[in-house]
Amino acid sequence: MTTEFTIRRMAESDLASVAEVEAGVFTDWYRVHRRDPEPLPERTIEELKYATSIDPDGNRVAVAADGAIVGFILARSWGSVGWFGTFGVPTQFQGLGIGKALVACTVEHLGRTASIIGLETMPESGANIGMYAKSGFALGYPTVIMEYHLERKSAPAGKSGDREGACRAKADDPDVAAWSSLDAETKPRLEHQIKAIGDEILPGLDYTPEVRAIERHELGDTYLCMDGEDVEGVAVLRTAPFRTDDRFRRGYLHVLALRRECNRRLVLDRLLGCVFAGARAAGASGVVAGVSARYPEALEMFHAAGFRSQRASVRMIERSSRPDIFERSAAINSSRWVG
């Protein structure tokens, strides 16, 4: 089969077609690799509007001569850190160079501003891992996908490992502020401090685009742990549905990051108190987080807080990226992406 195609910037009018293509691609993948015969519901249009809003120029579609979308790629930038995904080409159009062309186009775009470019993929995707390796990406530390089950019964008082009670007790802590409750004059000053936290983790890493996008699209909230006027830690929680048929009703912790010099256990507990309360208020049954093995202390702290590992994803970084991204870090940082 030969298919002529062109690649262009994704427009809002493409989102319904992208949602359909994405659901079909991953339905096929789940049936082959995870023996799941159920069709995957489409992503919501509001979710795709959010996903494409952080770096609009990085999101592309491959379009056939008849106008049909035969591939897509999403991209985001958090300051000096850029990544792409989700990315998909329908099964019947794979092997025609569409995916390779989409990746090359997006990597070129991200490389104009980012010093670190990466992605995550599933460990079962051997063909994809090989394609990314040929495209100049190297394996990084895996991301551990963890979940805290909010519906479980709490352990008896005094039992180690059950931290939900302690965290929940701090959910109304005056030293923790919800972004949605702040006035317009306060937010710019605190954004500057959120940027400083990211910069401690990786020079130039900036989580404020995620904070703004979650607020703009009303998908959840951001929580700040304060020490007087200073931000000690930040957590971005998404509670809105990801797909049109949300059977699981989970909350997703998009970011949790702490200042280098702070009482890490106390700040983490305070932030998780608000995260758990926010997820419960939205009717979620659990909270999902992704922690890279690059941050071993963060992994230990999330496990101690009651999160349990569910699976892992493969994190890959472009070889020309700043080399410190391949080194272990003592920072407390959680995100599903390169940060």
C-alpha positions in Angstrom: 0.0 0.0 0.0 1.2 3.5 -0.8 -0.4 6.6 0.7 0.6 10.2 0.0 0.3 12.4 3.0 1.2 15.8 4.2 1.9 17.0 7.7 0.4 20.2 9.1 -0.4 21.8 12.4 -3.4 20.3 14.2 -6.4 22.6 14.2 -9.3 22.6 16.7 -11.5 21.3 13.8 -9.3 18.2 13.7 -9.9 17.2 17.3 -13.0 15.0 16.8 -11.1 13.0 14.1 -8.0 12.8 16.2 -10.2 11.4 19.1 -11.6 8.7 16.7 -8.2 7.8 15.3 -6.6 7.6 18.8 -9.3 5.4 20.2 -9.0 3.0 17.2 -5.2 2.9 17.4 -5.1 2.0 21.1 -8.1 -0.4 20.9 -6.0 -2.4 18.3 -3.0 -2.2 20.6 -4.7 -3.3 23.7 -6.3 -6.2 21.9 -2.9 -7.5 20.7 -0.8 -6.7 23.7 -3.1 -7.0 26.7 -5.9 -9.2 25.4 -8.5 -6.6 26.1 -11.3 -7.0 23.5 -13.3 -4.0 24.6 -13.2 -0.9 22.4 -11.5 2.1 24.0 -13.8 5.1 24.5 -12.7 8.3 22.7 -10.9 11.0 24.6 -13.1 14.0 25.4 -12.8 17.0 23.1 -12.2 19.2 26.2 -9.3 16.9 27.1 -7.8 17.3 23.7 -8.2 21.1 23.8 -6.2 21.1 27.0 -3.6 18.7 25.7 -3.0 20.8 22.6 -3.1 24.2 24.3 0.3 24.0 26.1 2.4 24.0 22.9 0.0 24.6 20.0 2.6 24.6 17.3 4.0 21.2 18.3 0.8 19.2 17.7 0.6 17.8 14.1 -1.6 15.7 11.9 -0.8 13.6 8.9 -3.4 14.1 6.2 -4.0 11.8 3.2 -4.8 13.1 -0.3 -8.5 12.6 0.4 -8.4 14.7 3.5 -8.5 11.8 6.0 -6.3 12.0 9.1 -3.9 9.1 9.0 -1.8 10.0 12.0 -1.4 12.5 14.8 1.1 13.6 17.4 0.7 15.7 20.5 3.5 17.7 22.1 4.1 19.9 25.2 6.8 22.1 26.6 7.5 22.9 30.2 10.2 25.5 29.7 13.5 23.8 28.8 11.8 20.4 28.9 9.7 19.1 25.9 8.1 15.8 25.1 5.7 14.3 22.7 2.8 11.8 23.1 0.2 10.6 22.6 1.1 9.6 19.1 -0.7 7.3 16.8 -1.1 6.0 13.2 -4.0 3.7 12.3 -3.0 0.0 11.9 -3.7 -0.1 8.2 -1.4 2.9 7.6 1.5 1.8 9.7 4.8 1.0 7.9 4.4 3.8 5.4 6.7 6.3 7.1 3.9 8.4 8.6 5.0 7.9 12.2 8.6 8.6 11.5 7.7 11.8 9.7 5.4 13.0 12.5 8.2 12.3 15.1 10.8 14.1 13.1 8.6 17.2 12.6 7.7 17.5 16.3 11.3 16.9 17.5 12.5 19.6 15.2 9.9 22.0 16.7 10.7 21.1 20.3 14.4 21.4 19.7 14.1 25.1 19.0 13.4 25.8 22.7 14.0 22.6 24.7 17.3 21.3 26.0 15.7 18.0 27.0 13.3 16.2 24.6 11.6 12.9 25.5 8.6 10.6 25.5 7.1 7.7 27.3 5.9 4.5 25.7 4.7 1.1 26.9 7.2 -1.6 27.6 5.3 -4.0 25.3 5.8 -1.7 22.3 9.1 -3.3 21.1 8.5 -1.9 17.6 8.0 1.6 18.9 11.0 1.4 21.2 13.1 0.3 18.2 11.7 3.2 16.0 12.5 5.7 18.7 16.0 4.3 19.1 16.7 4.6 15.4 15.3 8.2 15.6 18.0 9.2 18.2 16.4 8.4 21.5 18.0 6.5 24.4 16.4 4.6 27.2 16.1 6.6 30.4 14.8 5.6 33.8 11.4 3.8 33.8 8.4 5.6 35.1 6.5 3.7 37.9 2.8 4.2 37.6 1.3 4.2 41.1 -2.2 4.4 42.5 -3.6 5.3 45.9 -7.0 3.7 46.4 -9.3 6.1 48.2 -12.1 3.6 48.9 -10.0 1.2 50.9 -10.5 1.0 54.7 -7.9 2.8 56.7 -5.5 0.7 58.8 -6.0 0.7 62.6 -4.6 3.6 64.4 -0.9 3.4 64.9 -0.3 1.0 62.0 2.6 2.0 59.8 2.0 2.5 56.1 -1.4 4.1 56.4 -0.8 7.8 55.8 -4.2 8.8 54.4 -5.6 9.8 57.8 -2.6 11.9 58.5 -2.7 13.5 55.1 -6.5 14.0 55.3 -6.2 15.7 58.6 -4.1 18.4 57.0 -6.5 18.9 54.1 -7.8 22.2 55.6 -4.3 23.3 56.7 -4.0 27.1 56.5 -0.5 26.7 55.0 -1.9 24.9 51.9 -3.7 27.0 49.3 -5.8 26.0 46.3 -4.9 27.9 43.1 -8.6 28.4 42.4 -9.0 30.4 45.6 -6.2 32.8 44.8 -6.7 36.3 43.4 -5.3 37.6 40.1 -2.7 39.7 41.8 -1.2 36.8 43.9 -0.9 34.3 41.1 2.0 35.9 39.1 4.2 36.1 42.2 3.5 32.5 43.1 4.1 31.4 39.5 7.6 32.8 39.8 8.2 30.6 42.8 6.8 27.5 41.1 9.3 28.2 38.3 12.1 28.3 40.9 11.1 24.9 42.2 11.2 23.4 38.7 14.6 25.1 38.1 16.0 23.4 41.2 14.9 20.0 39.7 16.2 20.6 36.2 17.5 24.0 35.0 14.7 25.7 33.0 12.0 23.2 33.9 8.8 25.2 34.3 5.5 23.7 35.6 3.4 26.9 35.2 2.1 26.0 31.7 0.5 22.9 33.3 -1.0 25.0 36.2 -2.5 27.5 33.7 -3.8 24.8 31.4 -5.6 22.8 34.1 -7.2 26.1 35.4 -8.1 27.4 31.9 -9.9 24.2 30.9 -11.4 23.6 34.4 -10.0 20.0 34.7 -8.9 20.2 38.3 -6.9 22.3 40.7 -3.4 23.1 41.9 -2.4 23.1 45.5 0.5 25.0 47.1 2.1 24.3 50.4 3.2 27.6 51.9 5.7 28.7 54.5 4.6 32.2 55.1 4.9 33.9 51.6 7.1 31.1 50.2 6.0 28.1 48.2 7.4 24.9 49.6 5.7 22.5 47.2 3.2 22.3 44.4 0.7 19.6 43.3 -1.4 19.7 40.1 -4.4 17.4 40.3 -6.7 16.5 37.4 -10.1 15.3 38.3 -12.0 15.7 35.0 -12.7 12.6 32.8 -10.0 11.7 30.3 -12.3 9.7 28.1 -16.0 9.9 27.2 -16.9 6.8 29.2 -14.9 7.1 32.4 -15.4 3.8 34.1 -12.7 4.2 36.7 -13.2 7.8 37.9 -9.6 8.3 39.1 -7.8 11.5 39.9 -4.5 12.1 38.2 -1.5 13.8 39.8 0.1 15.6 36.9 2.8 17.2 39.0 4.0 17.0 42.5 7.3 18.8 43.2 9.0 20.1 46.4 11.7 22.7 47.1 15.1 21.2 47.7 15.3 22.7 51.2 12.1 22.0 53.0 10.6 19.5 55.5 9.9 17.0 52.8 7.6 14.6 54.8 5.5 17.4 56.2 5.2 19.2 52.8 4.3 16.0 51.0 1.7 15.1 53.6 0.1 18.5 53.4 -0.1 18.4 49.6 -1.4 14.9 49.5 -4.1 15.9 52.1 -5.5 18.4 49.6 -5.0 16.0 46.6 -7.0 13.2 48.4 -9.7 15.7 49.5 -10.0 17.1 46.0 -10.2 13.7 44.4 -12.8 12.5 46.9 -14.9 15.6 46.3 -14.8 14.9 42.6 -16.0 11.3 43.2 -12.7 9.7 42.3 -12.0 6.2 43.6 -8.2 6.7 43.6 -5.3 8.9 42.7 -2.8 7.9 40.0 0.8 9.3 39.9 3.8 8.6 37.8 7.3 8.8 39.4 10.5 8.3 37.4 13.0 5.9 38.9 15.4 8.8 38.4 14.1 10.1 41.7 14.5 7.1 44.1 13.7 9.1 47.3 10.4 10.3 45.7 9.5 6.7 44.9 10.2 5.7 48.5 8.1 8.5 49.9 5.1 7.8 47.6 5.2 4.1 48.6 5.4 5.1 52.3 2.3 7.4 51.7 0.3 4.4 50.6 0.6 4.5 46.8 1.1 1.1 45.2 2.9 0.3 42.0 0.7 -0.9 39.2 2.9 -1.0 36.1 5.8 0.8 34.5 6.3 2.8 31.3 9.5 3.2 29.3 10.9 6.7 29.3 13.2 7.6 26.4 15.3 10.8 26.0 16.8 12.2 22.8 20.6 11.5 23.0 21.5 15.1 22.3 19.6 16.2 25.5 21.4 17.7 28.4 23.3 14.8 30.0 22.2 15.4 33.6 18.7 14.0 32.7 20.4 10.5 32.6 21.7 10.9 36.2 19.9 10.0 39.4 18.5 12.9 41.4 17.6 13.4 45.1 14.8 15.8 44.2 11.1 15.0 45.1 9.4 15.2 41.7 6.5 13.4 40.2 5.2 13.7 36.7 4.2 11.3 33.9 6.6 13.0 31.5 10.2 13.9 31.1 10.3 16.3 34.1 
